[in-house]
Amino acid sequence: MGILIVLLILVGILFLALGIFVEAVKFLLWLGIALLIIGVIVWLMKYIRRNV
């Protein structure tokens, strides 16, 4: 599960960078932001459950 979270965050950052630098693929910017947010939320939930 940890590898999936890291992969999700990395793909989000990659799509975010592509969306910024390539004007033709602006939807990747929004997809990157969404994946990054989902990855951070999943990581936070896992971190909170581990500490409870």
Rosetta blueprint (number, residue, H / E / L):
1 M L
2 G H
3 I H
4 L H
5 I H
6 V H
7 L H
8 L H
9 I H
10 L H
11 V H
12 G H
13 I H
14 L H
15 F H
16 L H
17 A H
18 L H
19 G H
20 I H
21 F H
22 V L
23 E H
24 A H
25 V H
26 K H
27 F H
28 L H
29 L H
30 W H
31 L H
32 G H
33 I H
34 A H
35 L H
36 L H
37 I H
38 I H
39 G H
40 V H
41 I H
42 V H
43 W H
44 L H
45 M H
46 K H
47 Y H
48 I H
49 R H
50 R H
51 N H
52 V L
